[in-house]
């Protein structure tokens, strides 16, 4: 009996589709949408083209969400793409995926987010003394406060996630509504009158990479698939609905940016704080503080989503015997994967203190896209290998939807590696660094059923 036939995820199913969608939305809507449009304005110089890039990014994410919906309902267990890669390509590729998620995908992103939160908070409050020390303390405090919520019980973590998501979406709506009602913008900024010469294909691809960075996390709901009630309905609803919501939100925000300022103004330095520039132009200098507070809230929501989702990968790996069975244990009546959560937060804390996360974040995007493409590629592979596997949801317009995602991923990966060979090489090295760990554990560790038995009754 295998994972498809027996639910090895002994985590209780008590997460509804809306909470899963909140995890997805919070994981996606971070600082990217508030910082990247300025670079696109500089490189592309055409509002319509920039909106098209954001739409294309949303379509790519949606193609991934449609494909993951088939996989998530076929394997409604904890672990996300680790499970799909393990099943389609074998334990080695699955292990490398989980290792990469741990080393850079979640932990480094959590460290970077926590430090960014401290940096934004320091803009709101002036701290006396050593700024670096205060930033580290604030980042660690935020991480462990969120970790404490998710260690307590799933209900507390779910309440935190829903609250943060609703607060964040409310703040964004309030900013846009205030700008439209009080500010003096001009919809004519959306016209091509101040467009530059046609940009190169290379610059368009770079802008698409910026957009996809802002869409990253569209697959977050599948990591919680082992705890979702009615997974056959809830997983597609969370993945597809959440991705569509984010796409519409991003298009609306960019249209608001162009209502506030012309593409020429958006392309003027500084390029990074595009949301702050727009807020100041529409509502005055004090509005920049509101944007900073909003970014702090958004980062907190994203951290909560990653602290919740990431450990489910290591839990699933321990269930399969690819890492120590300790991390499959769920002590206490709440049956939360406590050890897996602590493992991730401890590693993220090391990265925060050492300050060694920045390079990891820079080159992790390409590596994670490789694994996402492999996971989507598992859809046709598993349809061929296991045609009788129950699939409550089947990807529409197959094989074009997964084919579109894989093709676009290959184009972006090739461009990223060609333009940034050093970062590409470092990313590959990080992935391959998991190989000796895999070989050592396979040689001296325990596997499969022995791991399950040694974990006892999860206590």
N, C-alpha and C positions, 0 to 999 in steps of 0.2 A: 504494500500500500504506500503511495507516494504523497507528496505535498498537495497534488491536485485532488487526490481522492480523500485524504484525511487532513483536516485542518490542524497542522502542527503548531499553529499560532494559538497558544493557550491563553493569550491575552483576551480578556472579556470584550465582547462586542457591545460598546456603549457610546460610540461616536456617531452622530448623525451626519447626513450629507452636508448640512449647512456648516457645521464645525469643520469638516474636512475642507470645504470650499474656503472657509476663513483662513485655514492654514495655508492653502495655495495662494490666496490673494495677498496675505501678509508676507509670504515668502517672496512673492514677485514684486510687489509695489514697495520698493525701497528708494534709495536715493537716485537710482539711474534715470528715472523719468524726469527728475528735477535738475539734472546736471548735464545731460548729453545733447540736448537739442541745440545748444550753442555751438558745439563742434560741427554738427550737421549744417547749421546755418552758414558757418564759415566755409565748409567744404563743398556744399551743394548749391547754396544761394537761391533756392527756389522753394517757396512754401508748399506748393503742390507735390513736388518731388519728395520733400521731407515727410509729408503726411503719407505719401505712398510707401516710403521706407518703413514707417511705423506700422502701416497696414500689412505690408509684406511680413514683417516680424511677427505680427499677430497671427497671420495665416500659417506660418511655419510652426509656431507654438501650438496652434489649433490642430494641425496635422499630427503633431506629436501627441497631443492630448487624445485625439480620436484613436490613435494606434495603441497608446497606453491603456485606454479604456478596455480594449479587447484583452490585453494581457492581465490587467488588474482584476477583471471579472473571472478570467480563467484560473488565476492564482490569487484568490482573495486572502493572502497571508501577509504578514509583516515583511518588509525588506525592499520593496520597490524593484528597481532594475537589477539588483543583485540576484533576486529570485529568477527573473526572466533570463538573464545571461547564464546563470548556473544551469538552467534547464535546457537552453538552446545550444550553448557552446561548451558546457562542462564546468567542473568546479574551479579550474585554474582561472579562466576568464572571469567567473563570478567572484572569486577571491580578489583578483586585481581590481575589479569594480568596487568592491566593499572597502578594500585597502585605500583606494584613491578617495572614496567618500570620506573616510576617516581622516586621512592625512591632510587633505586639502579641501575637498568638496564642502564639508560641513565645518570642521574645526577651524580651518584658516578663515573661512568666511565669517564665522562667529567671532573670532578674534578681531578681524578687521572691522566688523560692525560695532563691536563693543568699544574699540578705540575711537571710531568715528563718532559714536554717541558722546564720548568724553570730550572730543574736540568741539562738537557743536554746543555741548553744555557749557564749555569754557567761554564761548562767545556770549552766552547769556549772563553768566556770573563771573566776576573777576576773582580769581583765587590768588591769595598771597603765597609766596614761597615757590618751590620748584614745580613748574607746570607739568613736567614729565612724570613726576611722582604722583601728583594728583590725578593725572589722566589714567595712569595704570591702576590706581586704587579705585577710581570711579568705574573703569571698564570691568575690573574683577568683581566689584560689588554688584553691578548690573547683571553680569553673567550668573553669579551664584544666587542672586535673588530670583531670577527666572528659573534657574535649575531647581531651587527649592520648591517653587510652585509645581513643577512637573514631577518632582519626586513625591510630593504629598499624595496626589491621586490624579487620575485622568480627568475627573470632573473639575478639579481646581484649574488644571492646565487648560481645559476646554473653555472654561469661563473666562480665564485670562485672555485666551486667544480671540474669542468672540468679542470681548470688550475692547481690546486693542484694535481689532479690525474695524469695528463700527466707529470707534473714536477717530481713527485715521481717515476713513472714508468721509465721515462728517466734517473733519477739518478741511479736507480737499474741497468738498462741496461748498463749505462756507467761504473759502478763499475765492473760488470761482464766482459764486453768487455775489459776494461783496464787490468784486472787480467789475462784474457786469452791471450792477445797480449803481455803484458810486463812481467807478473809474471812467475815464474818457479814452476809450479805445477806438479802433477803426477797422471794420471788417474788410476794407479795401486793401489792408496789408496782405490779405490772402491772394490777391491778384498777382500775376507774374510780372508786374510792371518793374519791380526792382530785382528781377532775376539776373543772375550772372550768366556767363557762357556755360554751355552744357558741360557738366562735370564728367570726369573719366569713369569708366566702369570700376576701376580700382577704388576710387574715392567712394563710389556708391556702395561697394562691398564693405568698405571700412565702416561706413555709416550704418549699414545693415548689422554689422558686428556690434556696434554701439547699441542698436535697438534690441538685438537678441540678448545682450547683457542685461538690459532692463527687463526683458521677459523671462530671464532665467528663474527657475523655480516653478514653472508651469506644471511640473510632474509631482509636486510635493505631496499631493493627496494619496498617491499610491503607497507611500511609505507607511501609512496608517491603515492599509487595506485589511489587515488582520484584526482591527478593532472597530471597523465600520459596520453598523447595522444594515442589513439588507444590501450587501455589497454589489449584487447584480444591478441594482438601481442606483445606489448611492455613489458608487465610484465614477461611472460616466457622468452623472449629474454634477458632481463636484469638479471633475477635471474639465469637462466641456463648458459647463456654466461659468466656472471660475475664470477660465481662459478667455471666453467671450466677454465677460465683464471687464477684465483687465484691458483687453484690446479696445473696447469702446471708451474706457476711462482714459487711456493713453491718447487716443485720437481727439477726445474732447479737450484734454489738457493742452495738447499741442495747438489745437485751434484757438484756445484761449491765449496761449503765448503770442500767436500771430495777431490776434485781436488787440493785444496790449502794445506790441512793438513790431516794427517792420523787420524783415529778415536781415536787413543791413544793420539795424540796431542790435539785434540778437547776436550778430557775428562780431560785435565789438568786444574787446577784452574788458573785464575778465569773462572768459567763456563758461567756466564751470558753474557759477551760481546763477543759472538762468532763471530759476523760479524766484529767487530773491530780486533779481533785476526787474522781472515782470511785476512782482508785488509792490516794489517801490514805485515803479512807473504808474501803477494803477491806484495805489492806496497810500503812498507816502512812506517815509523812512521807517516808521515804526512797524510797518507791515513785514519788514525783513526779519524782525524778531519773531513774529508769528510763524513765518516759514521755517525758521530755525527750530522752534518748538515742535512744529509739525514733523520735521525731519527726525528729531529725537524720538517722537512717538512712532514713526514709521520704522525706524531702526529697531526699536524695542519689539515691535510686532514681528519683524523679520527674525530677530534673534530667538524669540519665543517659538516661532514655527520651526526653526532649525534645531533648537534644543530638544523639541518634541520629536521631530521626524527622524533625525539622524540616527539615534540609538536603536531604532527599529531595524536598521540594516545590520548592526553588529549583533543584535539579538538573533536575527535570522541566521547569520553566519555561525553563531555559536550553536544554534539548533542543528545545523548541518555538520557540526564537528570541525569547522575550518578555523575556529579560534577557540580558546578555552571555554568549557561549558559554564564557567562562572558567569559569563555575560549573557547566558540564557536564563538565569535565575530571576524570579520575580517574587522576592520575599514580601511577606505581609499580606493582609487581606485585600489590598487594592490591586495586587498582581501587576505592578509596574516594573518594567525592566530597569531596576535601580542601578545595577552594576554597569550596564551599558551606558546609562545616562551619565554616571559619575566618570566613566572612562573618557567620554567625549569632552566633558567640561574640564576635566583635569588637563587633557592635552591642549584644549583651547587656552587654558590659563597659562600653560607653559609658553605658548606662542605669544600671548599678550605680554608676559613678563620679559621674554627674550627679544620681542620686537621683530621676530623673524617671519612674520606672516605676509608682509607686503608682496614679496616676490612670489610667494605661493599663490596669492590671489591673482596676480598678473597673468601667470601662465596656466592657471588651473582651468580657465574657461574653455580652452581648446581641448584639453584632455577630457573634461566632462562632456563636451559635445560628442567626442568620439564614442563614449560609452552610451550616450543617449541614442546615437545613430545605430549602434550595435543592438540596443534594446528594441528599437523600432524594427530593425532587421530580423529580430526574433519572431515577429508576426508571421512572415511567409515561411520561415524555417520551421516553426512549430506547426503551422498548418500542414506542411509536408510531412514532418516527422510524426506528428500525433494528430491525424485528421479526426479521430474520435474523441479528442479532448473536449469536454463540455465548454462551450463558449456562450455564456448568456448574452454577451454583446459582441457584435462583429463589426470591424472597422468598415464604415461606408466607403463606397467608390474604391474598393480594393481592386487592384494593387496600386492605384494612382496616389492615394493619400500617403501611405508609407513610403512609396517611391519618391514622391515630392520632398518629403522630409529628409530622406537619406541623400538625395541629390543636392539639395541646398546645404546640408551639413557638410558634404564632401567639398563643395565649392568654398565654403567659409573656412573649413579646416585647411585646405590647400593654400588659400590666400594667407591665412594666419601664419602657417609654417613658412611660406615663401617670404613673407614680409618680416617675420620675427623668428628666424631660425634658432636663435639662442633660447628664447622662451619656449619654443616648441621642443627643443632638445631637453631642456630642464623638465618640462612636463612629462616627456617620455621617460626620462630618468626616474622621476618620482613614481611613475606607474611600475616600472621594472624593479624598483627597490623593494616591491612587495614579493618578488619572485623567491629570493632566499628565505623569506619568512614562510612562504607557502610550502617550500620544499622541506624546511626544518620541521614545521608542524605536521606535515603529512608523514614524515619519517618517525618523529618522536611523540607526536600527539595522539589524540584519539579521534575517531571519525564516526559520523552518522549515528547509528543506533546506540553506540557506546556513549556518545555525548549526551544523547537524550536520557539514557538510563542514569548516567552519573549526575545529571541535574536533578534527579529525584522528582519530587512533586512541586517543583518551582519554589521550594522554601529554603 
